[in-house]
Amino acid sequence: MPKLNSLEQLESLINELKEKENKNKIVLKVALGTCGISAGADETYEELLKKIEEENLENIEVIKTGCLGYCYAEPTVEVNEPGKEPVLYGNVTKAKVKVLVKTHLVEGKIAEELIIEETHKKAI
């Protein structure tokens, strides 16, 4: 990637990337902070890629992120679908990836047994 030397170049790059972005893409974010890695998030990430390929699911991107702030529930996976609120799943071990893929991505339902109910609430 070339070095950016001005705000205009940054804005141009952002616009270019937005144009390339597929608005119908489902994005799965796997938290790979220290706590996630120690809980097995690397294996969760790899298993997600494998199961998505096995199911021949298209238009899904799995990305690695830093900590999402739910250390007690690692490994965590956030599912972002266009036009919907993100859904945050916790304790998504390699063994539980099949449930997430089948229920959420194939059947289009919330995987209730994996969901983290209380998320990012604002202090009063």
The first five atom37 places (N, CA, C, CB, O) and aatype in JSON, in Angstrom:
{
  "aatype": [12, 14, 11, 10, 2, 15, 10, 6, 5, 10, 6, 15, 10, 9, 2, 6, 10, 11, 6, 11, 6, 2, 11, 2, 11, 9, 19, 10, 11, 19, 0, 10, 7, 16, 4, 7, 9, 15, 0, 7, 0, 3, 6, 16, 18, 6, 6, 10, 10, 11, 11, 9, 6, 6, 6, 2, 10, 6, 2, 9, 6, 19, 9, 11, 16, 7, 4, 10, 7, 18, 4, 18, 0, 6, 14, 16, 19, 6, 19, 2, 6, 14, 7, 11, 6, 14, 19, 10, 18, 7, 2, 19, 16, 11, 0, 11, 19, 11, 19, 10, 19, 11, 16, 8, 10, 19, 6, 7, 11, 9, 0, 6, 6, 10, 9, 9, 6, 6, 16, 8, 11, 11, 0, 9],
  "atom_mask": [
    [1, 1, 1, 1, 1],
    [1, 1, 1, 1, 1],
    [1, 1, 1, 1, 1],
    [1, 1, 1, 1, 1],
    [1, 1, 1, 1, 1],
    [1, 1, 1, 1, 1],
    [1, 1, 1, 1, 1],
    [1, 1, 1, 1, 1],
    [1, 1, 1, 1, 1],
    [1, 1, 1, 1, 1],
    [1, 1, 1, 1, 1],
    [1, 1, 1, 1, 1],
    [1, 1, 1, 1, 1],
    [1, 1, 1, 1, 1],
    [1, 1, 1, 1, 1],
    [1, 1, 1, 1, 1],
    [1, 1, 1, 1, 1],
    [1, 1, 1, 1, 1],
    [1, 1, 1, 1, 1],
    [1, 1, 1, 1, 1],
    [1, 1, 1, 1, 1],
    [1, 1, 1, 1, 1],
    [1, 1, 1, 1, 1],
    [1, 1, 1, 1, 1],
    [1, 1, 1, 1, 1],
    [1, 1, 1, 1, 1],
    [1, 1, 1, 1, 1],
    [1, 1, 1, 1, 1],
    [1, 1, 1, 1, 1],
    [1, 1, 1, 1, 1],
    [1, 1, 1, 1, 1],
    [1, 1, 1, 1, 1],
    [1, 1, 1, 0, 1],
    [1, 1, 1, 1, 1],
    [1, 1, 1, 1, 1],
    [1, 1, 1, 0, 1],
    [1, 1, 1, 1, 1],
    [1, 1, 1, 1, 1],
    [1, 1, 1, 1, 1],
    [1, 1, 1, 0, 1],
    [1, 1, 1, 1, 1],
    [1, 1, 1, 1, 1],
    [1, 1, 1, 1, 1],
    [1, 1, 1, 1, 1],
    [1, 1, 1, 1, 1],
    [1, 1, 1, 1, 1],
    [1, 1, 1, 1, 1],
    [1, 1, 1, 1, 1],
    [1, 1, 1, 1, 1],
    [1, 1, 1, 1, 1],
    [1, 1, 1, 1, 1],
    [1, 1, 1, 1, 1],
    [1, 1, 1, 1, 1],
    [1, 1, 1, 1, 1],
    [1, 1, 1, 1, 1],
    [1, 1, 1, 1, 1],
    [1, 1, 1, 1, 1],
    [1, 1, 1, 1, 1],
    [1, 1, 1, 1, 1],
    [1, 1, 1, 1, 1],
    [1, 1, 1, 1, 1],
    [1, 1, 1, 1, 1],
    [1, 1, 1, 1, 1],
    [1, 1, 1, 1, 1],
    [1, 1, 1, 1, 1],
    [1, 1, 1, 0, 1],
    [1, 1, 1, 1, 1],
    [1, 1, 1, 1, 1],
    [1, 1, 1, 0, 1],
    [1, 1, 1, 1, 1],
    [1, 1, 1, 1, 1],
    [1, 1, 1, 1, 1],
    [1, 1, 1, 1, 1],
    [1, 1, 1, 1, 1],
    [1, 1, 1, 1, 1],
    [1, 1, 1, 1, 1],
    [1, 1, 1, 1, 1],
    [1, 1, 1, 1, 1],
    [1, 1, 1, 1, 1],
    [1, 1, 1, 1, 1],
    [1, 1, 1, 1, 1],
    [1, 1, 1, 1, 1],
    [1, 1, 1, 0, 1],
    [1, 1, 1, 1, 1],
    [1, 1, 1, 1, 1],
    [1, 1, 1, 1, 1],
    [1, 1, 1, 1, 1],
    [1, 1, 1, 1, 1],
    [1, 1, 1, 1, 1],
    [1, 1, 1, 0, 1],
    [1, 1, 1, 1, 1],
    [1, 1, 1, 1, 1],
    [1, 1, 1, 1, 1],
    [1, 1, 1, 1, 1],
    [1, 1, 1, 1, 1],
    [1, 1, 1, 1, 1],
    [1, 1, 1, 1, 1],
    [1, 1, 1, 1, 1],
    [1, 1, 1, 1, 1],
    [1, 1, 1, 1, 1],
    [1, 1, 1, 1, 1],
    [1, 1, 1, 1, 1],
    [1, 1, 1, 1, 1],
    [1, 1, 1, 1, 1],
    [1, 1, 1, 1, 1],
    [1, 1, 1, 1, 1],
    [1, 1, 1, 1, 1],
    [1, 1, 1, 0, 1],
    [1, 1, 1, 1, 1],
    [1, 1, 1, 1, 1],
    [1, 1, 1, 1, 1],
    [1, 1, 1, 1, 1],
    [1, 1, 1, 1, 1],
    [1, 1, 1, 1, 1],
    [1, 1, 1, 1, 1],
    [1, 1, 1, 1, 1],
    [1, 1, 1, 1, 1],
    [1, 1, 1, 1, 1],
    [1, 1, 1, 1, 1],
    [1, 1, 1, 1, 1],
    [1, 1, 1, 1, 1],
    [1, 1, 1, 1, 1],
    [1, 1, 1, 1, 1],
    [1, 1, 1, 1, 1]
  ],
  "atom_positions": [
    [[0.85, -1.17, 0.0], [0.0, 0.0, 0.0], [0.9, 1.23, 0.0], [-0.97, 0.0, 1.22], [1.84, 1.32, 0.79]],
    [[0.61, 2.17, -0.88], [1.43, 3.38, -0.92], [1.21, 4.25, 0.31], [1.12, 4.18, -2.19], [0.15, 4.2, 0.94]],
    [[2.22, 5.03, 0.63], [2.11, 5.94, 1.77], [1.15, 7.08, 1.41], [3.52, 6.51, 2.16], [1.2, 7.64, 0.31]],
    [[0.29, 7.41, 2.36], [-0.65, 8.51, 2.16], [-0.02, 9.79, 2.69], [-2.01, 8.23, 2.87], [0.51, 9.82, 3.8]],
    [[-0.09, 10.84, 1.89], [0.56, 12.09, 2.25], [-0.39, 13.23, 2.54], [1.48, 12.5, 1.17], [0.03, 14.33, 2.89]],
    [[-1.7, 12.97, 2.38], [-2.64, 14.06, 2.63], [-4.01, 13.5, 3.0], [-2.75, 14.97, 1.39], [-4.31, 12.33, 2.79]],
    [[-4.82, 14.38, 3.55], [-6.19, 14.01, 3.89], [-6.97, 13.67, 2.62], [-6.88, 15.15, 4.66], [-7.82, 12.78, 2.63]],
    [[-6.7, 14.37, 1.55], [-7.39, 14.12, 0.28], [-7.1, 12.71, -0.23], [-6.98, 15.16, -0.77], [-7.99, 12.04, -0.74]],
    [[-5.84, 12.26, -0.09], [-5.5, 10.91, -0.52], [-6.23, 9.87, 0.34], [-3.97, 10.69, -0.44], [-6.68, 8.84, -0.17]],
    [[-6.33, 10.14, 1.62], [-7.05, 9.24, 2.52], [-8.52, 9.17, 2.13], [-6.9, 9.7, 3.98], [-9.09, 8.08, 2.04]],
    [[-9.14, 10.32, 1.9], [-10.54, 10.36, 1.51], [-10.76, 9.64, 0.18], [-11.03, 11.8, 1.4], [-11.76, 8.94, 0.0]],
    [[-9.85, 9.8, -0.74], [-9.94, 9.12, -2.03], [-9.85, 7.61, -1.85], [-8.82, 9.6, -2.97], [-10.61, 6.86, -2.48]],
    [[-8.94, 7.15, -1.0], [-8.8, 5.73, -0.73], [-10.05, 5.17, -0.08], [-7.58, 5.47, 0.15], [-10.51, 4.08, -0.43]],
    [[-10.62, 5.9, 0.88], [-11.84, 5.46, 1.55], [-12.98, 5.32, 0.54], [-12.24, 6.46, 2.67], [-13.7, 4.33, 0.55]],
    [[-13.13, 6.31, -0.33], [-14.19, 6.26, -1.35], [-13.98, 5.09, -2.31], [-14.24, 7.58, -2.13], [-14.94, 4.42, -2.7]],
    [[-12.75, 4.85, -2.69], [-12.43, 3.75, -3.58], [-12.8, 2.4, -2.94], [-10.92, 3.77, -3.95], [-13.38, 1.53, -3.58]],
    [[-12.44, 2.25, -1.66], [-12.75, 1.01, -0.95], [-14.25, 0.83, -0.77], [-12.05, 0.99, 0.41], [-14.75, -0.29, -0.86]],
    [[-14.97, 1.92, -0.52], [-16.42, 1.84, -0.36], [-17.08, 1.39, -1.66], [-16.99, 3.19, 0.08], [-18.06, 0.64, -1.63]],
    [[-16.56, 1.85, -2.78], [-17.11, 1.47, -4.08], [-16.91, -0.02, -4.34], [-16.48, 2.29, -5.19], [-17.76, -0.67, -4.95]],
    [[-15.78, -0.55, -3.88], [-15.47, -1.96, -4.09], [-16.23, -2.88, -3.12], [-13.98, -2.19, -3.94], [-16.44, -4.06, -3.41]],
    [[-16.62, -2.32, -2.0], [-17.28, -3.12, -0.97], [-18.6, -3.68, -1.47], [-17.51, -2.27, 0.29], [-19.39, -2.98, -2.11]],
    [[-18.82, -4.93, -1.18], [-20.07, -5.58, -1.56], [-21.08, -5.35, -0.44], [-19.87, -7.1, -1.84], [-20.89, -5.84, 0.67]],
    [[-22.12, -4.62, -0.72], [-23.11, -4.25, 0.29], [-23.93, -5.44, 0.79], [-24.04, -3.2, -0.26], [-24.6, -5.32, 1.82]],
    [[-23.89, -6.56, 0.1], [-24.66, -7.73, 0.52], [-23.82, -8.75, 1.26], [-25.28, -8.38, -0.68], [-24.31, -9.83, 1.59]],
    [[-22.58, -8.42, 1.53], [-21.67, -9.36, 2.17], [-21.95, -9.49, 3.66], [-20.24, -8.93, 1.94], [-22.16, -8.5, 4.36]],
    [[-21.94, -10.73, 4.13], [-22.03, -11.01, 5.56], [-20.6, -11.08, 6.08], [-22.84, -12.34, 5.85], [-19.76, -11.8, 5.53]],
    [[-20.34, -10.34, 7.16], [-18.99, -10.31, 7.72], [-19.01, -10.91, 9.12], [-18.43, -8.87, 7.75], [-19.79, -10.48, 9.98]],
    [[-18.16, -11.91, 9.34], [-18.0, -12.51, 10.65], [-16.68, -12.03, 11.22], [-18.05, -14.07, 10.57], [-15.63, -12.2, 10.61]],
    [[-16.74, -11.44, 12.4], [-15.54, -10.95, 13.08], [-15.19, -11.9, 14.21], [-15.75, -9.5, 13.61], [-15.99, -12.12, 15.12]],
    [[-14.0, -12.46, 14.15], [-13.53, -13.36, 15.2], [-12.53, -12.59, 16.05], [-12.9, -14.67, 14.62], [-11.51, -12.12, 15.53]],
    [[-12.81, -12.46, 17.34], [-11.94, -11.7, 18.24], [-10.68, -12.5, 18.54], [-12.68, -11.33, 19.56], [-10.74, -13.6, 19.1]],
    [[-9.55, -11.94, 18.16], [-8.28, -12.62, 18.37], [-7.33, -11.79, 19.21], [-7.64, -12.95, 17.04], [-6.15, -11.65, 18.89]],
    [[-7.87, -11.24, 20.29], [-7.02, -10.62, 21.29], [-6.35, -11.74, 22.09], [0.0, 0.0, 0.0], [-6.58, -12.92, 21.82]],
    [[-5.54, -11.36, 23.05], [-4.83, -12.35, 23.85], [-5.78, -13.35, 24.5], [-4.0, -11.67, 24.92], [-5.53, -14.56, 24.48]],
    [[-6.87, -12.85, 25.08], [-7.81, -13.75, 25.76], [-8.5, -14.68, 24.76], [-8.86, -12.95, 26.55], [-8.74, -15.85, 25.06]],
    [[-8.82, -14.17, 23.59], [-9.46, -14.99, 22.56], [-8.54, -16.1, 22.09], [0.0, 0.0, 0.0], [-8.95, -17.25, 21.95]],
    [[-7.3, -15.74, 21.84], [-6.33, -16.73, 21.38], [-6.15, -17.82, 22.43], [-4.97, -16.06, 21.07], [-6.12, -19.01, 22.11]],
    [[-6.03, -17.42, 23.7], [-5.84, -18.41, 24.76], [-7.06, -19.3, 24.94], [-5.51, -17.72, 26.07], [-6.94, -20.41, 25.45]],
    [[-8.24, -18.83, 24.51], [-9.47, -19.62, 24.62], [-9.72, -20.46, 23.37], [-10.65, -18.7, 24.87], [-10.69, -21.22, 23.33]],
    [[-8.86, -20.34, 22.35], [-8.99, -21.16, 21.16], [-9.58, -20.47, 19.95], [0.0, 0.0, 0.0], [-10.06, -21.14, 19.04]],
    [[-9.55, -19.14, 19.91], [-10.15, -18.4, 18.79], [-9.47, -18.68, 17.46], [-10.1, -16.93, 19.08], [-10.11, -18.6, 16.41]],
    [[-8.18, -19.01, 17.48], [-7.49, -19.37, 16.23], [-8.16, -20.59, 15.59], [-5.99, -19.67, 16.48], [-8.41, -20.62, 14.39]],
    [[-8.45, -21.58, 16.43], [-9.11, -22.79, 15.94], [-10.53, -22.49, 15.48], [-9.12, -23.88, 17.03], [-11.0, -23.05, 14.49]],
    [[-11.22, -21.6, 16.18], [-12.57, -21.18, 15.79], [-12.53, -20.52, 14.42], [-13.17, -20.2, 16.84], [-13.36, -20.83, 13.56]],
    [[-11.58, -19.63, 14.21], [-11.43, -18.94, 12.93], [-11.23, -19.94, 11.79], [-10.23, -17.95, 12.99], [-11.92, -19.88, 10.77]],
    [[-10.31, -20.85, 11.98], [-10.01, -21.85, 10.94], [-11.21, -22.75, 10.67], [-8.79, -22.7, 11.35], [-11.5, -23.08, 9.52]],
    [[-11.92, -23.14, 11.72], [-13.09, -24.0, 11.56], [-14.22, -23.26, 10.85], [-13.58, -24.5, 12.93], [-14.95, -23.86, 10.05]],
    [[-14.38, -21.97, 11.12], [-15.39, -21.18, 10.4], [-15.1, -21.19, 8.9], [-15.42, -19.73, 10.92], [-16.0, -21.42, 8.09]],
    [[-13.86, -20.94, 8.54], [-13.49, -20.96, 7.12], [-13.82, -22.31, 6.49], [-12.0, -20.65, 6.94], [-14.37, -22.38, 5.39]],
    [[-13.48, -23.37, 7.2], [-13.7, -24.74, 6.7], [-15.18, -25.03, 6.53], [-13.07, -25.76, 7.66], [-15.59, -25.52, 5.48]],
    [[-16.0, -24.74, 7.54], [-17.43, -25.04, 7.49], [-18.16, -24.2, 6.44], [-18.07, -24.82, 8.86], [-19.06, -24.69, 5.76]],
    [[-17.77, -22.95, 6.3], [-18.38, -22.09, 5.28], [-18.08, -22.63, 3.89], [-17.85, -20.62, 5.41], [-18.94, -22.62, 3.01]],
    [[-16.87, -23.11, 3.7], [-16.51, -23.7, 2.41], [-17.27, -25.01, 2.19], [-14.98, -23.95, 2.34], [-17.77, -25.26, 1.09]],
    [[-17.36, -25.85, 3.22], [-18.09, -27.12, 3.11], [-19.55, -26.9, 2.75], [-17.99, -27.9, 4.41], [-20.13, -27.69, 2.0]],
    [[-20.15, -25.85, 3.27], [-21.56, -25.55, 3.0], [-21.73, -24.78, 1.68], [-22.15, -24.74, 4.15], [-22.86, -24.46, 1.29]],
    [[-20.62, -24.48, 1.01], [-20.65, -23.72, -0.24], [-21.36, -22.37, -0.08], [-21.34, -24.52, -1.33], [-22.1, -21.94, -0.97]],
    [[-21.12, -21.73, 1.06], [-21.73, -20.43, 1.31], [-20.87, -19.36, 0.66], [-21.88, -20.16, 2.85], [-19.65, -19.33, 0.82]],
    [[-21.52, -18.49, -0.08], [-20.81, -17.42, -0.76], [-21.18, -16.09, -0.12], [-21.14, -17.41, -2.27], [-22.12, -15.99, 0.66]],
    [[-20.41, -15.09, -0.46], [-20.68, -13.73, -0.01], [-20.53, -13.58, 1.51], [-22.07, -13.31, -0.42], [-21.19, -12.75, 2.13]],
    [[-19.65, -14.4, 2.09], [-19.36, -14.33, 3.52], [-17.87, -14.13, 3.68], [-19.84, -15.61, 4.27], [-17.06, -14.84, 3.08]],
    [[-17.52, -13.16, 4.5], [-16.11, -12.88, 4.78], [-15.87, -13.09, 6.27], [-15.72, -11.42, 4.35], [-16.64, -12.6, 7.1]],
    [[-14.82, -13.8, 6.6], [-14.44, -14.02, 7.98], [-13.16, -13.24, 8.22], [-14.25, -15.55, 8.31], [-12.15, -13.46, 7.54]],
    [[-13.21, -12.31, 9.19], [-12.04, -11.49, 9.46], [-11.61, -11.62, 10.92], [-12.32, -10.03, 9.11], [-12.4, -11.95, 11.8]],
    [[-10.35, -11.34, 11.14], [-9.79, -11.34, 12.48], [-9.83, -9.92, 13.03], [-8.33, -11.89, 12.48], [-9.51, -8.96, 12.32]],
    [[-10.23, -9.79, 14.3], [-10.22, -8.47, 14.94], [-9.48, -8.59, 16.27], [-11.66, -7.93, 15.16], [-9.08, -9.67, 16.68]],
    [[-9.32, -7.47, 16.9], [-8.77, -7.46, 18.25], [-9.87, -7.8, 19.23], [0.0, 0.0, 0.0], [-10.93, -8.29, 18.84]],
    [[-9.62, -7.54, 20.48], [-10.57, -7.86, 21.55], [-11.89, -7.11, 21.35], [-9.96, -7.51, 22.93], [-11.89, -5.92, 21.03]],
    [[-13.0, -7.81, 21.56], [-14.32, -7.19, 21.48], [-14.84, -6.82, 22.87], [-15.31, -8.13, 20.79], [-15.91, -6.23, 23.0]],
    [[-14.08, -7.16, 23.91], [-14.43, -6.76, 25.26], [-15.23, -7.77, 26.06], [0.0, 0.0, 0.0], [-15.76, -7.44, 27.12]],
    [[-15.34, -8.97, 25.59], [-16.11, -10.01, 26.28], [-15.21, -11.18, 26.63], [-17.31, -10.48, 25.41], [-15.46, -12.32, 26.23]],
    [[-14.18, -10.88, 27.38], [-13.15, -11.88, 27.71], [-13.76, -13.11, 28.37], [-12.1, -11.27, 28.63], [-13.29, -14.23, 28.14]],
    [[-14.79, -12.93, 29.19], [-15.4, -14.05, 29.9], [-16.1, -15.02, 28.93], [-16.41, -13.52, 30.92], [-16.38, -16.16, 29.31]],
    [[-16.37, -14.59, 27.7], [-17.14, -15.4, 26.75], [-16.33, -15.81, 25.53], [-18.37, -14.64, 26.32], [-16.9, -16.21, 24.51]],
    [[-15.02, -15.72, 25.61], [-14.19, -16.08, 24.45], [-14.25, -17.57, 24.18], [-12.73, -15.65, 24.68], [-14.45, -18.36, 25.1]],
    [[-14.09, -17.95, 22.95], [-13.97, -17.17, 21.73], [-15.31, -16.51, 21.33], [-13.46, -18.05, 20.59], [-16.37, -17.12, 21.45]],
    [[-15.21, -15.28, 20.86], [-16.41, -14.54, 20.45], [-16.4, -14.32, 18.94], [-16.5, -13.2, 21.18], [-15.35, -14.15, 18.32]],
    [[-17.6, -14.33, 18.36], [-17.78, -14.1, 16.93], [-18.95, -13.15, 16.76], [-18.02, -15.46, 16.16], [-20.04, -13.39, 17.27]],
    [[-18.71, -12.06, 16.03], [-19.77, -11.1, 15.73], [-20.2, -11.3, 14.28], [-19.3, -9.62, 15.97], [-19.37, -11.31, 13.38]],
    [[-21.5, -11.47, 14.07], [-22.05, -11.65, 12.72], [-22.71, -10.35, 12.3], [-23.06, -12.84, 12.67], [-23.62, -9.86, 12.96]],
    [[-22.24, -9.81, 11.2], [-22.77, -8.55, 10.66], [-23.4, -8.81, 9.3], [-21.64, -7.47, 10.54], [-22.72, -9.14, 8.33]],
    [[-24.73, -8.64, 9.26], [-25.46, -8.8, 8.01], [-25.98, -7.44, 7.57], [-26.63, -9.82, 8.17], [-26.41, -6.65, 8.41]],
    [[-25.94, -7.16, 6.28], [-26.42, -5.87, 5.79], [-27.85, -5.6, 6.23], [-26.33, -5.81, 4.27], [-28.73, -6.45, 6.09]],
    [[-28.08, -4.4, 6.78], [-29.41, -3.98, 7.17], [-29.9, -4.53, 8.49], [0.0, 0.0, 0.0], [-31.05, -4.3, 8.87]],
    [[-29.04, -5.26, 9.21], [-29.45, -5.83, 10.49], [-28.46, -5.42, 11.57], [-29.54, -7.38, 10.41], [-27.32, -5.06, 11.28]],
    [[-28.92, -5.47, 12.82], [-28.04, -5.22, 13.95], [-27.05, -6.39, 14.05], [-28.84, -5.05, 15.27], [-27.41, -7.53, 13.77]],
    [[-25.8, -6.11, 14.45], [-24.84, -7.2, 14.64], [-25.31, -8.16, 15.73], [-23.44, -6.65, 14.99], [-25.98, -7.76, 16.68]],
    [[-24.96, -9.42, 15.59], [-25.27, -10.44, 16.59], [-23.94, -10.94, 17.13], [-26.13, -11.61, 15.98], [-23.04, -11.31, 16.38]],
    [[-23.83, -10.94, 18.47], [-22.58, -11.35, 19.11], [-22.76, -12.7, 19.78], [-22.11, -10.31, 20.15], [-23.64, -12.89, 20.62]],
    [[-21.91, -13.64, 19.37], [-21.94, -14.98, 19.93], [-20.72, -15.19, 20.81], [-22.01, -16.05, 18.82], [-19.63, -14.7, 20.51]],
    [[-20.91, -15.94, 21.89], [-19.82, -16.23, 22.81], [-19.61, -17.71, 23.02], [0.0, 0.0, 0.0], [-20.48, -18.53, 22.73]],
    [[-18.43, -18.04, 23.52], [-18.03, -19.43, 23.76], [-18.14, -20.26, 22.49], [-18.89, -20.05, 24.88], [-18.57, -21.41, 22.51]],
    [[-17.76, -19.64, 21.36], [-17.82, -20.31, 20.06], [-16.52, -21.09, 19.86], [-18.06, -19.29, 18.9], [-15.61, -20.65, 19.15]],
    [[-16.46, -22.24, 20.49], [-15.29, -23.09, 20.34], [-15.34, -23.76, 18.97], [-15.22, -24.16, 21.47], [-16.34, -23.68, 18.27]],
    [[-14.26, -24.4, 18.61], [-14.2, -25.12, 17.33], [-15.37, -26.1, 17.22], [-12.85, -25.88, 17.2], [-15.97, -26.24, 16.16]],
    [[-15.69, -26.75, 18.31], [-16.77, -27.73, 18.31], [-18.14, -27.1, 18.1], [-16.77, -28.5, 19.62], [-19.06, -27.77, 17.62]],
    [[-18.31, -25.83, 18.44], [-19.6, -25.17, 18.33], [-19.78, -24.39, 17.02], [-19.8, -24.24, 19.49], [-20.85, -23.84, 16.76]],
    [[-18.74, -24.33, 16.22], [-18.82, -23.6, 14.95], [-19.91, -24.16, 14.05], [-17.46, -23.64, 14.23], [-20.61, -23.41, 13.38]],
    [[-20.05, -25.48, 14.04], [-21.05, -26.12, 13.19], [-22.46, -25.6, 13.52], [-21.0, -27.66, 13.35], [-23.26, -25.37, 12.62]],
    [[-22.75, -25.42, 14.82], [-24.05, -24.9, 15.25], [-24.25, -23.49, 14.71], [-24.16, -24.92, 16.81], [-25.31, -23.17, 14.17]],
    [[-23.25, -22.64, 14.86], [-23.35, -21.25, 14.4], [-23.58, -21.21, 12.89], [-22.08, -20.46, 14.77], [-24.47, -20.5, 12.42]],
    [[-22.79, -21.95, 12.14], [-22.91, -21.93, 10.68], [-24.26, -22.47, 10.24], [-21.77, -22.74, 10.02], [-24.95, -21.84, 9.44]],
    [[-24.66, -23.62, 10.77], [-25.92, -24.23, 10.36], [-27.11, -23.35, 10.74], [-26.07, -25.62, 11.0], [-27.98, -23.08, 9.91]],
    [[-27.15, -22.91, 11.99], [-28.3, -22.16, 12.47], [-28.37, -20.75, 11.88], [-28.27, -22.08, 13.97], [-29.39, -20.37, 11.3]],
    [[-27.29, -19.98, 12.01], [-27.34, -18.57, 11.6], [-27.14, -18.4, 10.1], [-26.28, -17.78, 12.35], [-27.91, -17.69, 9.45]],
    [[-26.13, -19.02, 9.55], [-25.79, -18.75, 8.15], [-26.59, -19.57, 7.15], [-24.33, -19.0, 7.94], [-26.89, -19.09, 6.05]],
    [[-26.95, -20.8, 7.5], [-27.72, -21.64, 6.58], [-29.22, -21.45, 6.78], [-27.35, -23.12, 6.76], [-29.95, -21.21, 5.82]],
    [[-29.68, -21.56, 8.04], [-31.11, -21.48, 8.32], [-31.62, -20.05, 8.53], [-31.44, -22.3, 9.53], [-32.82, -19.81, 8.47]],
    [[-30.7, -19.1, 8.78], [-31.1, -17.71, 8.97], [-31.74, -17.41, 10.31], [0.0, 0.0, 0.0], [-32.49, -16.45, 10.45]],
    [[-31.44, -18.25, 11.32], [-31.99, -18.06, 12.66], [-30.87, -17.68, 13.63], [-32.72, -19.34, 13.14], [-29.69, -17.91, 13.35]],
    [[-31.25, -17.11, 14.76], [-30.28, -16.8, 15.81], [-29.94, -18.1, 16.53], [-30.85, -15.72, 16.81], [-30.83, -18.87, 16.9]],
    [[-28.65, -18.35, 16.74], [-28.2, -19.51, 17.5], [-28.29, -19.15, 18.98], [-26.73, -19.95, 17.09], [-27.31, -18.75, 19.6]],
    [[-29.49, -19.3, 19.53], [-29.8, -18.83, 20.89], [-28.81, -19.33, 21.94], [-31.19, -19.28, 21.27], [-28.46, -18.58, 22.86]],
    [[-28.36, -20.57, 21.82], [-27.48, -21.13, 22.85], [-26.09, -20.5, 22.86], [-27.36, -22.61, 22.64], [-25.32, -20.71, 23.8]],
    [[-25.76, -19.73, 21.83], [-24.44, -19.1, 21.75], [-24.47, -17.58, 21.92], [-23.81, -19.43, 20.43], [-23.42, -16.95, 22.08]],
    [[-25.64, -16.99, 21.91], [-25.74, -15.53, 21.88], [-25.29, -14.91, 23.21], [-27.17, -15.1, 21.56], [-25.52, -15.47, 24.28]],
    [[-24.66, -13.75, 23.11], [-24.35, -12.93, 24.28], [-25.44, -11.87, 24.32], [-22.87, -12.29, 24.22], [-25.47, -10.98, 23.47]],
    [[-26.31, -11.96, 25.28], [-27.49, -11.09, 25.34], [-27.15, -9.64, 25.61], [-28.43, -11.59, 26.39], [-27.59, -8.76, 24.88]],
    [[-26.39, -9.38, 26.65], [-26.12, -8.01, 27.07], [-24.83, -7.52, 26.43], [-26.04, -7.91, 28.61], [-23.75, -8.04, 26.72]],
    [[-24.95, -6.54, 25.56], [-23.77, -6.03, 24.86], [-23.69, -4.53, 24.96], [-23.8, -6.45, 23.4], [-24.72, -3.86, 25.09]],
    [[-22.54, -4.0, 24.92], [-22.19, -2.58, 24.87], [-23.29, -1.63, 25.36], [-21.84, -2.21, 23.48], [-23.83, -0.86, 24.57]],
    [[-23.61, -1.69, 26.62], [-24.6, -0.78, 27.17], [-23.91, 0.46, 27.71], [-25.43, -1.48, 28.27], [-22.79, 0.4, 28.23]],
    [[-24.59, 1.55, 27.58], [-24.08, 2.84, 28.04], [-24.36, 3.03, 29.52], [-24.69, 3.98, 27.23], [-25.46, 2.74, 29.99]],
    [[-23.39, 3.52, 30.25], [-23.59, 3.8, 31.68], [-24.53, 4.97, 31.83], [-22.24, 4.09, 32.38], [-24.48, 5.93, 31.06]],
    [[-25.39, 4.9, 32.84], [-26.36, 5.97, 33.07], [-25.73, 7.11, 33.83], [-27.58, 5.45, 33.84], [-26.39, 8.1, 34.12]]
  ]
}
